[in-house]
Every structure is written in structure tokens, then in C-alpha cells.
Amino acid sequence: MSKSQSKSKVVAKCRSCGSVFVSEQLSDGTIRPIGVSADCTCGDGAFDRLS
Ligand SMILES: [Zn+2]
């Protein structure tokens, strides 16, 4: 059974500046904030999942 890439909605916090974003987590574990480009507005792209 092949599954297309599933995304789940999570809340994530930027490791650098602490901003919290509603984000989507891809099936490979990547967390991407929704509503901003790929990275946080501070320029960092590392997020910790909160929810
Ligand atoms: Zn940030």
C-alpha cells in the first residue's frame, strides 16, 4: 500500500528566537511553518515540535 506524503498539523517553536508557529510536519519529520516561507522570520530553520 503506497501512501502519498501525509502532513500533520503541529505547533512548533523556533529554536533560535522562540517564535511559535502553526506548522505542518511532513512524513519525513520535517517541520515547516505555515504562512511564512520555509524558515522562521529570524532566518533560522530549526523548529521543535510542541504539540
Ligand atoms: Zn526564529
mmCIF file of the protein (N, C-alpha, C, O) and its ligand, coordinates in Angstrom:
data_MODEL
# 
_entry.id   MODEL 
# 
loop_
_entity.id 
_entity.type 
_entity.pdbx_number_of_molecules 
1 polymer     1 
2 non-polymer 1 
# 
_entity_poly.entity_id                      1 
_entity_poly.type                           'polypeptide(L)' 
_entity_poly.nstd_linkage                   no 
_entity_poly.nstd_monomer                   no 
_entity_poly.pdbx_seq_one_letter_code       MSKSQSKSKVVAKCRSCGSVFVSEQLSDGTIRPIGVSADCTCGDGAFDRLS 
_entity_poly.pdbx_seq_one_letter_code_can   MSKSQSKSKVVAKCRSCGSVFVSEQLSDGTIRPIGVSADCTCGDGAFDRLS 
_entity_poly.pdbx_strand_id                 A 
# 
loop_
_entity_poly_seq.entity_id 
_entity_poly_seq.num 
_entity_poly_seq.mon_id 
_entity_poly_seq.hetero 
1 1  MET n 
1 2  SER n 
1 3  LYS n 
1 4  SER n 
1 5  GLN n 
1 6  SER n 
1 7  LYS n 
1 8  SER n 
1 9  LYS n 
1 10 VAL n 
1 11 VAL n 
1 12 ALA n 
1 13 LYS n 
1 14 CYS n 
1 15 ARG n 
1 16 SER n 
1 17 CYS n 
1 18 GLY n 
1 19 SER n 
1 20 VAL n 
1 21 PHE n 
1 22 VAL n 
1 23 SER n 
1 24 GLU n 
1 25 GLN n 
1 26 LEU n 
1 27 SER n 
1 28 ASP n 
1 29 GLY n 
1 30 THR n 
1 31 ILE n 
1 32 ARG n 
1 33 PRO n 
1 34 ILE n 
1 35 GLY n 
1 36 VAL n 
1 37 SER n 
1 38 ALA n 
1 39 ASP n 
1 40 CYS n 
1 41 THR n 
1 42 CYS n 
1 43 GLY n 
1 44 ASP n 
1 45 GLY n 
1 46 ALA n 
1 47 PHE n 
1 48 ASP n 
1 49 ARG n 
1 50 LEU n 
1 51 SER n 
# 
loop_
_struct_asym.id 
_struct_asym.entity_id 
A 1 
B 2 
# 
loop_
_chem_comp.id 
_chem_comp.type 
_chem_comp.mon_nstd_flag 
ALA 'L-peptide linking' y 
ARG 'L-peptide linking' y 
ASP 'L-peptide linking' y 
CYS 'L-peptide linking' y 
GLN 'L-peptide linking' y 
GLU 'L-peptide linking' y 
GLY 'peptide linking'   y 
ILE 'L-peptide linking' y 
LEU 'L-peptide linking' y 
LYS 'L-peptide linking' y 
MET 'L-peptide linking' y 
PHE 'L-peptide linking' y 
PRO 'L-peptide linking' y 
SER 'L-peptide linking' y 
THR 'L-peptide linking' y 
VAL 'L-peptide linking' y 
ZN  non-polymer         . 
# 
_pdbx_entity_nonpoly.entity_id   2 
_pdbx_entity_nonpoly.name        ? 
_pdbx_entity_nonpoly.comp_id     ZN 
# 
_pdbx_nonpoly_scheme.asym_id         B 
_pdbx_nonpoly_scheme.entity_id       2 
_pdbx_nonpoly_scheme.mon_id          ZN 
_pdbx_nonpoly_scheme.ndb_seq_num     1 
_pdbx_nonpoly_scheme.pdb_seq_num     101 
_pdbx_nonpoly_scheme.auth_seq_num    101 
_pdbx_nonpoly_scheme.pdb_mon_id      ZN 
_pdbx_nonpoly_scheme.auth_mon_id     ZN 
_pdbx_nonpoly_scheme.pdb_strand_id   A 
_pdbx_nonpoly_scheme.pdb_ins_code    . 
# 
loop_
_atom_site.group_PDB 
_atom_site.id 
_atom_site.type_symbol 
_atom_site.label_atom_id 
_atom_site.label_alt_id 
_atom_site.label_comp_id 
_atom_site.label_asym_id 
_atom_site.label_entity_id 
_atom_site.label_seq_id 
_atom_site.pdbx_PDB_ins_code 
_atom_site.Cartn_x 
_atom_site.Cartn_y 
_atom_site.Cartn_z 
_atom_site.occupancy 
_atom_site.B_iso_or_equiv 
_atom_site.pdbx_formal_charge 
_atom_site.auth_seq_id 
_atom_site.auth_comp_id 
_atom_site.auth_asym_id 
_atom_site.auth_atom_id 
_atom_site.pdbx_PDB_model_num 
ATOM   1   N  N  . MET A 1 1  ? 0.853  -1.194 0.000  1.00 0.00 ? 1   MET A N  1 
ATOM   2   C  CA . MET A 1 1  ? 0.000  0.000  0.000  1.00 0.00 ? 1   MET A CA 1 
ATOM   3   C  C  . MET A 1 1  ? 0.883  1.237  0.000  1.00 0.00 ? 1   MET A C  1 
ATOM   4   O  O  . MET A 1 1  ? 1.657  1.455  0.932  1.00 0.00 ? 1   MET A O  1 
ATOM   5   N  N  . SER A 1 2  ? 0.769  2.027  -1.024 1.00 0.00 ? 2   SER A N  1 
ATOM   6   C  CA . SER A 1 2  ? 1.578  3.237  -1.062 1.00 0.00 ? 2   SER A CA 1 
ATOM   7   C  C  . SER A 1 2  ? 0.766  4.418  -0.547 1.00 0.00 ? 2   SER A C  1 
ATOM   8   O  O  . SER A 1 2  ? -0.421 4.567  -0.833 1.00 0.00 ? 2   SER A O  1 
ATOM   9   N  N  . LYS A 1 3  ? 1.427  5.209  0.189  1.00 0.00 ? 3   LYS A N  1 
ATOM   10  C  CA . LYS A 1 3  ? 0.776  6.341  0.819  1.00 0.00 ? 3   LYS A CA 1 
ATOM   11  C  C  . LYS A 1 3  ? 1.393  7.613  0.262  1.00 0.00 ? 3   LYS A C  1 
ATOM   12  O  O  . LYS A 1 3  ? 2.616  7.726  0.169  1.00 0.00 ? 3   LYS A O  1 
ATOM   13  N  N  . SER A 1 4  ? 0.569  8.549  -0.101 1.00 0.00 ? 4   SER A N  1 
ATOM   14  C  CA . SER A 1 4  ? 1.141  9.820  -0.520 1.00 0.00 ? 4   SER A CA 1 
ATOM   15  C  C  . SER A 1 4  ? 1.651  10.559 0.717  1.00 0.00 ? 4   SER A C  1 
ATOM   16  O  O  . SER A 1 4  ? 1.311  10.211 1.848  1.00 0.00 ? 4   SER A O  1 
ATOM   17  N  N  . GLN A 1 5  ? 2.443  11.549 0.490  1.00 0.00 ? 5   GLN A N  1 
ATOM   18  C  CA . GLN A 1 5  ? 3.051  12.253 1.605  1.00 0.00 ? 5   GLN A CA 1 
ATOM   19  C  C  . GLN A 1 5  ? 1.983  12.867 2.502  1.00 0.00 ? 5   GLN A C  1 
ATOM   20  O  O  . GLN A 1 5  ? 1.205  13.723 2.080  1.00 0.00 ? 5   GLN A O  1 
ATOM   21  N  N  . SER A 1 6  ? 1.966  12.415 3.728  1.00 0.00 ? 6   SER A N  1 
ATOM   22  C  CA . SER A 1 6  ? 0.960  12.933 4.644  1.00 0.00 ? 6   SER A CA 1 
ATOM   23  C  C  . SER A 1 6  ? 1.566  14.039 5.497  1.00 0.00 ? 6   SER A C  1 
ATOM   24  O  O  . SER A 1 6  ? 2.731  13.993 5.889  1.00 0.00 ? 6   SER A O  1 
ATOM   25  N  N  . LYS A 1 7  ? 0.740  15.016 5.761  1.00 0.00 ? 7   LYS A N  1 
ATOM   26  C  CA . LYS A 1 7  ? 1.188  16.125 6.595  1.00 0.00 ? 7   LYS A CA 1 
ATOM   27  C  C  . LYS A 1 7  ? 0.278  16.198 7.805  1.00 0.00 ? 7   LYS A C  1 
ATOM   28  O  O  . LYS A 1 7  ? -0.937 16.031 7.696  1.00 0.00 ? 7   LYS A O  1 
ATOM   29  N  N  . SER A 1 8  ? 0.868  16.446 8.941  1.00 0.00 ? 8   SER A N  1 
ATOM   30  C  CA . SER A 1 8  ? 0.027  16.672 10.109 1.00 0.00 ? 8   SER A CA 1 
ATOM   31  C  C  . SER A 1 8  ? 0.297  18.069 10.632 1.00 0.00 ? 8   SER A C  1 
ATOM   32  O  O  . SER A 1 8  ? 1.402  18.600 10.514 1.00 0.00 ? 8   SER A O  1 
ATOM   33  N  N  . LYS A 1 9  ? -0.720 18.635 11.201 1.00 0.00 ? 9   LYS A N  1 
ATOM   34  C  CA . LYS A 1 9  ? -0.610 19.994 11.698 1.00 0.00 ? 9   LYS A CA 1 
ATOM   35  C  C  . LYS A 1 9  ? -0.069 19.953 13.118 1.00 0.00 ? 9   LYS A C  1 
ATOM   36  O  O  . LYS A 1 9  ? -0.593 19.237 13.972 1.00 0.00 ? 9   LYS A O  1 
ATOM   37  N  N  . VAL A 1 10 ? 0.966  20.713 13.360 1.00 0.00 ? 10  VAL A N  1 
ATOM   38  C  CA . VAL A 1 10 ? 1.591  20.732 14.676 1.00 0.00 ? 10  VAL A CA 1 
ATOM   39  C  C  . VAL A 1 10 ? 1.854  22.185 15.085 1.00 0.00 ? 10  VAL A C  1 
ATOM   40  O  O  . VAL A 1 10 ? 1.757  23.103 14.271 1.00 0.00 ? 10  VAL A O  1 
ATOM   41  N  N  . VAL A 1 11 ? 2.179  22.364 16.329 1.00 0.00 ? 11  VAL A N  1 
ATOM   42  C  CA . VAL A 1 11 ? 2.656  23.661 16.782 1.00 0.00 ? 11  VAL A CA 1 
ATOM   43  C  C  . VAL A 1 11 ? 4.153  23.520 17.014 1.00 0.00 ? 11  VAL A C  1 
ATOM   44  O  O  . VAL A 1 11 ? 4.600  22.585 17.678 1.00 0.00 ? 11  VAL A O  1 
ATOM   45  N  N  . ALA A 1 12 ? 4.914  24.438 16.472 1.00 0.00 ? 12  ALA A N  1 
ATOM   46  C  CA . ALA A 1 12 ? 6.362  24.333 16.562 1.00 0.00 ? 12  ALA A CA 1 
ATOM   47  C  C  . ALA A 1 12 ? 6.963  25.658 17.013 1.00 0.00 ? 12  ALA A C  1 
ATOM   48  O  O  . ALA A 1 12 ? 6.438  26.737 16.738 1.00 0.00 ? 12  ALA A O  1 
ATOM   49  N  N  . LYS A 1 13 ? 8.073  25.533 17.709 1.00 0.00 ? 13  LYS A N  1 
ATOM   50  C  CA . LYS A 1 13 ? 8.746  26.701 18.256 1.00 0.00 ? 13  LYS A CA 1 
ATOM   51  C  C  . LYS A 1 13 ? 10.141 26.796 17.658 1.00 0.00 ? 13  LYS A C  1 
ATOM   52  O  O  . LYS A 1 13 ? 10.872 25.808 17.589 1.00 0.00 ? 13  LYS A O  1 
ATOM   53  N  N  . CYS A 1 14 ? 10.490 27.975 17.238 1.00 0.00 ? 14  CYS A N  1 
ATOM   54  C  CA . CYS A 1 14 ? 11.820 28.192 16.671 1.00 0.00 ? 14  CYS A CA 1 
ATOM   55  C  C  . CYS A 1 14 ? 12.875 28.004 17.747 1.00 0.00 ? 14  CYS A C  1 
ATOM   56  O  O  . CYS A 1 14 ? 12.748 28.539 18.848 1.00 0.00 ? 14  CYS A O  1 
ATOM   57  N  N  . ARG A 1 15 ? 13.909 27.249 17.431 1.00 0.00 ? 15  ARG A N  1 
ATOM   58  C  CA . ARG A 1 15 ? 14.970 27.022 18.418 1.00 0.00 ? 15  ARG A CA 1 
ATOM   59  C  C  . ARG A 1 15 ? 15.807 28.256 18.646 1.00 0.00 ? 15  ARG A C  1 
ATOM   60  O  O  . ARG A 1 15 ? 16.429 28.414 19.696 1.00 0.00 ? 15  ARG A O  1 
ATOM   61  N  N  . SER A 1 16 ? 15.818 29.125 17.663 1.00 0.00 ? 16  SER A N  1 
ATOM   62  C  CA . SER A 1 16 ? 16.694 30.280 17.745 1.00 0.00 ? 16  SER A CA 1 
ATOM   63  C  C  . SER A 1 16 ? 16.042 31.451 18.486 1.00 0.00 ? 16  SER A C  1 
ATOM   64  O  O  . SER A 1 16 ? 16.630 32.005 19.415 1.00 0.00 ? 16  SER A O  1 
ATOM   65  N  N  . CYS A 1 17 ? 14.838 31.821 18.076 1.00 0.00 ? 17  CYS A N  1 
ATOM   66  C  CA . CYS A 1 17 ? 14.239 33.028 18.643 1.00 0.00 ? 17  CYS A CA 1 
ATOM   67  C  C  . CYS A 1 17 ? 13.027 32.732 19.515 1.00 0.00 ? 17  CYS A C  1 
ATOM   68  O  O  . CYS A 1 17 ? 12.534 33.624 20.206 1.00 0.00 ? 17  CYS A O  1 
ATOM   69  N  N  . GLY A 1 18 ? 12.540 31.497 19.495 1.00 0.00 ? 18  GLY A N  1 
ATOM   70  C  CA . GLY A 1 18 ? 11.429 31.144 20.371 1.00 0.00 ? 18  GLY A CA 1 
ATOM   71  C  C  . GLY A 1 18 ? 10.058 31.468 19.823 1.00 0.00 ? 18  GLY A C  1 
ATOM   72  O  O  . GLY A 1 18 ? 9.060  31.280 20.518 1.00 0.00 ? 18  GLY A O  1 
ATOM   73  N  N  . SER A 1 19 ? 9.982  31.955 18.582 1.00 0.00 ? 19  SER A N  1 
ATOM   74  C  CA . SER A 1 19 ? 8.678  32.217 17.981 1.00 0.00 ? 19  SER A CA 1 
ATOM   75  C  C  . SER A 1 19 ? 7.914  30.917 17.788 1.00 0.00 ? 19  SER A C  1 
ATOM   76  O  O  . SER A 1 19 ? 8.490  29.883 17.449 1.00 0.00 ? 19  SER A O  1 
ATOM   77  N  N  . VAL A 1 20 ? 6.609  30.987 18.009 1.00 0.00 ? 20  VAL A N  1 
ATOM   78  C  CA . VAL A 1 20 ? 5.774  29.796 17.873 1.00 0.00 ? 20  VAL A CA 1 
ATOM   79  C  C  . VAL A 1 20 ? 4.932  29.929 16.624 1.00 0.00 ? 20  VAL A C  1 
ATOM   80  O  O  . VAL A 1 20 ? 4.327  30.973 16.378 1.00 0.00 ? 20  VAL A O  1 
ATOM   81  N  N  . PHE A 1 21 ? 4.895  28.871 15.837 1.00 0.00 ? 21  PHE A N  1 
ATOM   82  C  CA . PHE A 1 21 ? 4.142  28.867 14.591 1.00 0.00 ? 21  PHE A CA 1 
ATOM   83  C  C  . PHE A 1 21 ? 3.239  27.647 14.524 1.00 0.00 ? 21  PHE A C  1 
ATOM   84  O  O  . PHE A 1 21 ? 3.595  26.565 14.991 1.00 0.00 ? 21  PHE A O  1 
ATOM   85  N  N  . VAL A 1 22 ? 2.069  27.839 13.937 1.00 0.00 ? 22  VAL A N  1 
ATOM   86  C  CA . VAL A 1 22 ? 1.316  26.686 13.482 1.00 0.00 ? 22  VAL A CA 1 
ATOM   87  C  C  . VAL A 1 22 ? 2.054  26.154 12.254 1.00 0.00 ? 22  VAL A C  1 
ATOM   88  O  O  . VAL A 1 22 ? 2.346  26.906 11.325 1.00 0.00 ? 22  VAL A O  1 
ATOM   89  N  N  . SER A 1 23 ? 2.345  24.892 12.257 1.00 0.00 ? 23  SER A N  1 
ATOM   90  C  CA . SER A 1 23 ? 3.221  24.324 11.242 1.00 0.00 ? 23  SER A CA 1 
ATOM   91  C  C  . SER A 1 23 ? 2.658  23.017 10.734 1.00 0.00 ? 23  SER A C  1 
ATOM   92  O  O  . SER A 1 23 ? 1.681  22.484 11.259 1.00 0.00 ? 23  SER A O  1 
ATOM   93  N  N  . GLU A 1 24 ? 3.303  22.520 9.698  1.00 0.00 ? 24  GLU A N  1 
ATOM   94  C  CA . GLU A 1 24 ? 2.947  21.183 9.251  1.00 0.00 ? 24  GLU A CA 1 
ATOM   95  C  C  . GLU A 1 24 ? 4.189  20.314 9.343  1.00 0.00 ? 24  GLU A C  1 
ATOM   96  O  O  . GLU A 1 24 ? 5.298  20.738 9.018  1.00 0.00 ? 24  GLU A O  1 
ATOM   97  N  N  . GLN A 1 25 ? 3.967  19.083 9.795  1.00 0.00 ? 25  GLN A N  1 
ATOM   98  C  CA . GLN A 1 25 ? 5.071  18.142 9.853  1.00 0.00 ? 25  GLN A CA 1 
ATOM   99  C  C  . GLN A 1 25 ? 4.886  17.117 8.745  1.00 0.00 ? 25  GLN A C  1 
ATOM   100 O  O  . GLN A 1 25 ? 3.859  16.442 8.673  1.00 0.00 ? 25  GLN A O  1 
ATOM   101 N  N  . LEU A 1 26 ? 5.876  17.011 7.896  1.00 0.00 ? 26  LEU A N  1 
ATOM   102 C  CA . LEU A 1 26 ? 5.816  16.079 6.782  1.00 0.00 ? 26  LEU A CA 1 
ATOM   103 C  C  . LEU A 1 26 ? 6.127  14.670 7.264  1.00 0.00 ? 26  LEU A C  1 
ATOM   104 O  O  . LEU A 1 26 ? 6.602  14.466 8.381  1.00 0.00 ? 26  LEU A O  1 
ATOM   105 N  N  . SER A 1 27 ? 5.851  13.713 6.405  1.00 0.00 ? 27  SER A N  1 
ATOM   106 C  CA . SER A 1 27 ? 6.041  12.316 6.805  1.00 0.00 ? 27  SER A CA 1 
ATOM   107 C  C  . SER A 1 27 ? 7.500  11.997 7.096  1.00 0.00 ? 27  SER A C  1 
ATOM   108 O  O  . SER A 1 27 ? 7.785  11.025 7.795  1.00 0.00 ? 27  SER A O  1 
ATOM   109 N  N  . ASP A 1 28 ? 8.417  12.782 6.584  1.00 0.00 ? 28  ASP A N  1 
ATOM   110 C  CA . ASP A 1 28 ? 9.830  12.536 6.880  1.00 0.00 ? 28  ASP A CA 1 
ATOM   111 C  C  . ASP A 1 28 ? 10.296 13.259 8.140  1.00 0.00 ? 28  ASP A C  1 
ATOM   112 O  O  . ASP A 1 28 ? 11.472 13.207 8.499  1.00 0.00 ? 28  ASP A O  1 
ATOM   113 N  N  . GLY A 1 29 ? 9.365  13.932 8.803  1.00 0.00 ? 29  GLY A N  1 
ATOM   114 C  CA . GLY A 1 29 ? 9.710  14.573 10.076 1.00 0.00 ? 29  GLY A CA 1 
ATOM   115 C  C  . GLY A 1 29 ? 10.026 16.047 9.958  1.00 0.00 ? 29  GLY A C  1 
ATOM   116 O  O  . GLY A 1 29 ? 10.169 16.739 10.967 1.00 0.00 ? 29  GLY A O  1 
ATOM   117 N  N  . THR A 1 30 ? 10.138 16.536 8.726  1.00 0.00 ? 30  THR A N  1 
ATOM   118 C  CA . THR A 1 30 ? 10.433 17.949 8.542  1.00 0.00 ? 30  THR A CA 1 
ATOM   119 C  C  . THR A 1 30 ? 9.289  18.815 9.056  1.00 0.00 ? 30  THR A C  1 
ATOM   120 O  O  . THR A 1 30 ? 8.125  18.543 8.762  1.00 0.00 ? 30  THR A O  1 
ATOM   121 N  N  . ILE A 1 31 ? 9.604  19.831 9.801  1.00 0.00 ? 31  ILE A N  1 
ATOM   122 C  CA . ILE A 1 31 ? 8.598  20.767 10.285 1.00 0.00 ? 31  ILE A CA 1 
ATOM   123 C  C  . ILE A 1 31 ? 8.732  22.072 9.516  1.00 0.00 ? 31  ILE A C  1 
ATOM   124 O  O  . ILE A 1 31 ? 9.804  22.672 9.448  1.00 0.00 ? 31  ILE A O  1 
ATOM   125 N  N  . ARG A 1 32 ? 7.614  22.492 8.941  1.00 0.00 ? 32  ARG A N  1 
ATOM   126 C  CA . ARG A 1 32 ? 7.602  23.739 8.165  1.00 0.00 ? 32  ARG A CA 1 
ATOM   127 C  C  . ARG A 1 32 ? 6.512  24.640 8.695  1.00 0.00 ? 32  ARG A C  1 
ATOM   128 O  O  . ARG A 1 32 ? 5.357  24.222 8.777  1.00 0.00 ? 32  ARG A O  1 
ATOM   129 N  N  . PRO A 1 33 ? 6.842  25.846 9.052  1.00 0.00 ? 33  PRO A N  1 
ATOM   130 C  CA . PRO A 1 33 ? 5.801  26.776 9.474  1.00 0.00 ? 33  PRO A CA 1 
ATOM   131 C  C  . PRO A 1 33 ? 4.862  27.116 8.338  1.00 0.00 ? 33  PRO A C  1 
ATOM   132 O  O  . PRO A 1 33 ? 5.284  27.228 7.187  1.00 0.00 ? 33  PRO A O  1 
ATOM   133 N  N  . ILE A 1 34 ? 3.590  27.280 8.659  1.00 0.00 ? 34  ILE A N  1 
ATOM   134 C  CA . ILE A 1 34 ? 2.590  27.656 7.669  1.00 0.00 ? 34  ILE A CA 1 
ATOM   135 C  C  . ILE A 1 34 ? 2.465  29.174 7.682  1.00 0.00 ? 34  ILE A C  1 
ATOM   136 O  O  . ILE A 1 34 ? 2.378  29.780 8.750  1.00 0.00 ? 34  ILE A O  1 
ATOM   137 N  N  . GLY A 1 35 ? 2.458  29.776 6.532  1.00 0.00 ? 35  GLY A N  1 
ATOM   138 C  CA . GLY A 1 35 ? 2.228  31.207 6.454  1.00 0.00 ? 35  GLY A CA 1 
ATOM   139 C  C  . GLY A 1 35 ? 3.507  32.025 6.351  1.00 0.00 ? 35  GLY A C  1 
ATOM   140 O  O  . GLY A 1 35 ? 3.449  33.219 6.057  1.00 0.00 ? 35  GLY A O  1 
ATOM   141 N  N  . VAL A 1 36 ? 4.641  31.418 6.582  1.00 0.00 ? 36  VAL A N  1 
ATOM   142 C  CA . VAL A 1 36 ? 5.910  32.083 6.299  1.00 0.00 ? 36  VAL A CA 1 
ATOM   143 C  C  . VAL A 1 36 ? 6.640  31.210 5.288  1.00 0.00 ? 36  VAL A C  1 
ATOM   144 O  O  . VAL A 1 36 ? 6.207  30.087 5.033  1.00 0.00 ? 36  VAL A O  1 
ATOM   145 N  N  . SER A 1 37 ? 7.714  31.681 4.716  1.00 0.00 ? 37  SER A N  1 
ATOM   146 C  CA . SER A 1 37 ? 8.423  30.849 3.745  1.00 0.00 ? 37  SER A CA 1 
ATOM   147 C  C  . SER A 1 37 ? 8.998  29.623 4.447  1.00 0.00 ? 37  SER A C  1 
ATOM   148 O  O  . SER A 1 37 ? 8.404  29.211 5.444  1.00 0.00 ? 37  SER A O  1 
ATOM   149 N  N  . ALA A 1 38 ? 10.040 29.034 4.044  1.00 0.00 ? 38  ALA A N  1 
ATOM   150 C  CA . ALA A 1 38 ? 10.468 27.767 4.658  1.00 0.00 ? 38  ALA A CA 1 
ATOM   151 C  C  . ALA A 1 38 ? 10.995 27.958 6.068  1.00 0.00 ? 38  ALA A C  1 
ATOM   152 O  O  . ALA A 1 38 ? 10.895 27.055 6.898  1.00 0.00 ? 38  ALA A O  1 
ATOM   153 N  N  . ASP A 1 39 ? 11.547 29.113 6.341  1.00 0.00 ? 39  ASP A N  1 
ATOM   154 C  CA . ASP A 1 39 ? 12.228 29.315 7.605  1.00 0.00 ? 39  ASP A CA 1 
ATOM   155 C  C  . ASP A 1 39 ? 11.503 30.333 8.464  1.00 0.00 ? 39  ASP A C  1 
ATOM   156 O  O  . ASP A 1 39 ? 10.597 31.029 8.005  1.00 0.00 ? 39  ASP A O  1 
ATOM   157 N  N  . CYS A 1 40 ? 11.909 30.404 9.698  1.00 0.00 ? 40  CYS A N  1 
ATOM   158 C  CA . CYS A 1 40 ? 11.400 31.419 10.603 1.00 0.00 ? 40  CYS A CA 1 
ATOM   159 C  C  . CYS A 1 40 ? 11.791 32.807 10.115 1.00 0.00 ? 40  CYS A C  1 
ATOM   160 O  O  . CYS A 1 40 ? 12.752 32.969 9.363  1.00 0.00 ? 40  CYS A O  1 
ATOM   161 N  N  . THR A 1 41 ? 11.046 33.787 10.548 1.00 0.00 ? 41  THR A N  1 
ATOM   162 C  CA . THR A 1 41 ? 11.364 35.157 10.159 1.00 0.00 ? 41  THR A CA 1 
ATOM   163 C  C  . THR A 1 41 ? 12.732 35.602 10.679 1.00 0.00 ? 41  THR A C  1 
ATOM   164 O  O  . THR A 1 41 ? 13.309 36.552 10.150 1.00 0.00 ? 41  THR A O  1 
ATOM   165 N  N  . CYS A 1 42 ? 13.255 34.936 11.700 1.00 0.00 ? 42  CYS A N  1 
ATOM   166 C  CA . CYS A 1 42 ? 14.591 35.286 12.200 1.00 0.00 ? 42  CYS A CA 1 
ATOM   167 C  C  . CYS A 1 42 ? 15.684 34.697 11.320 1.00 0.00 ? 42  CYS A C  1 
ATOM   168 O  O  . CYS A 1 42 ? 16.861 35.015 11.486 1.00 0.00 ? 42  CYS A O  1 
ATOM   169 N  N  . GLY A 1 43 ? 15.291 33.831 10.377 1.00 0.00 ? 43  GLY A N  1 
ATOM   170 C  CA . GLY A 1 43 ? 16.269 33.271 9.463  1.00 0.00 ? 43  GLY A CA 1 
ATOM   171 C  C  . GLY A 1 43 ? 16.692 31.860 9.827  1.00 0.00 ? 43  GLY A C  1 
ATOM   172 O  O  . GLY A 1 43 ? 17.439 31.222 9.085  1.00 0.00 ? 43  GLY A O  1 
ATOM   173 N  N  . ASP A 1 44 ? 16.219 31.369 10.966 1.00 0.00 ? 44  ASP A N  1 
ATOM   174 C  CA . ASP A 1 44 ? 16.563 30.017 11.375 1.00 0.00 ? 44  ASP A CA 1 
ATOM   175 C  C  . ASP A 1 44 ? 15.535 29.040 10.821 1.00 0.00 ? 44  ASP A C  1 
ATOM   176 O  O  . ASP A 1 44 ? 14.379 29.406 10.610 1.00 0.00 ? 44  ASP A O  1 
ATOM   177 N  N  . GLY A 1 45 ? 15.940 27.830 10.591 1.00 0.00 ? 45  GLY A N  1 
ATOM   178 C  CA . GLY A 1 45 ? 15.013 26.841 10.041 1.00 0.00 ? 45  GLY A CA 1 
ATOM   179 C  C  . GLY A 1 45 ? 14.823 25.651 10.948 1.00 0.00 ? 45  GLY A C  1 
ATOM   180 O  O  . GLY A 1 45 ? 14.289 24.627 10.522 1.00 0.00 ? 45  GLY A O  1 
ATOM   181 N  N  . ALA A 1 46 ? 15.256 25.766 12.207 1.00 0.00 ? 46  ALA A N  1 
ATOM   182 C  CA . ALA A 1 46 ? 15.155 24.628 13.121 1.00 0.00 ? 46  ALA A CA 1 
ATOM   183 C  C  . ALA A 1 46 ? 13.997 24.851 14.084 1.00 0.00 ? 46  ALA A C  1 
ATOM   184 O  O  . ALA A 1 46 ? 13.929 25.869 14.772 1.00 0.00 ? 46  ALA A O  1 
ATOM   185 N  N  . PHE A 1 47 ? 13.103 23.894 14.118 1.00 0.00 ? 47  PHE A N  1 
ATOM   186 C  CA . PHE A 1 47 ? 11.923 24.022 14.965 1.00 0.00 ? 47  PHE A CA 1 
ATOM   187 C  C  . PHE A 1 47 ? 11.782 22.810 15.869 1.00 0.00 ? 47  PHE A C  1 
ATOM   188 O  O  . PHE A 1 47 ? 12.114 21.687 15.490 1.00 0.00 ? 47  PHE A O  1 
ATOM   189 N  N  . ASP A 1 48 ? 11.293 23.057 17.051 1.00 0.00 ? 48  ASP A N  1 
ATOM   190 C  CA . ASP A 1 48 ? 10.935 21.966 17.946 1.00 0.00 ? 48  ASP A CA 1 
ATOM   191 C  C  . ASP A 1 48 ? 9.423  21.848 17.983 1.00 0.00 ? 48  ASP A C  1 
ATOM   192 O  O  . ASP A 1 48 ? 8.709  22.847 18.070 1.00 0.00 ? 48  ASP A O  1 
ATOM   193 N  N  . ARG A 1 49 ? 8.956  20.637 17.917 1.00 0.00 ? 49  ARG A N  1 
ATOM   194 C  CA . ARG A 1 49 ? 7.524  20.414 17.952 1.00 0.00 ? 49  ARG A CA 1 
ATOM   195 C  C  . ARG A 1 49 ? 7.017  20.548 19.385 1.00 0.00 ? 49  ARG A C  1 
ATOM   196 O  O  . ARG A 1 49 ? 7.614  20.007 20.316 1.00 0.00 ? 49  ARG A O  1 
ATOM   197 N  N  . LEU A 1 50 ? 5.924  21.265 19.553 1.00 0.00 ? 50  LEU A N  1 
ATOM   198 C  CA . LEU A 1 50 ? 5.363  21.456 20.888 1.00 0.00 ? 50  LEU A CA 1 
ATOM   199 C  C  . LEU A 1 50 ? 4.160  20.559 21.139 1.00 0.00 ? 50  LEU A C  1 
ATOM   200 O  O  . LEU A 1 50 ? 3.939  20.123 22.269 1.00 0.00 ? 50  LEU A O  1 
ATOM   201 N  N  . SER A 1 51 ? 3.392  20.282 20.117 1.00 0.00 ? 51  SER A N  1 
ATOM   202 C  CA . SER A 1 51 ? 2.160  19.535 20.319 1.00 0.00 ? 51  SER A CA 1 
ATOM   203 C  C  . SER A 1 51 ? 2.295  18.106 19.833 1.00 0.00 ? 51  SER A C  1 
ATOM   204 O  O  . SER A 1 51 ? 1.344  17.329 19.928 1.00 0.00 ? 51  SER A O  1 
HETATM 205 ZN ZN . ZN  B 2 .  ? 13.164 32.201 14.748 1.00 0.00 2 101 ZN  A ZN 1 
# 
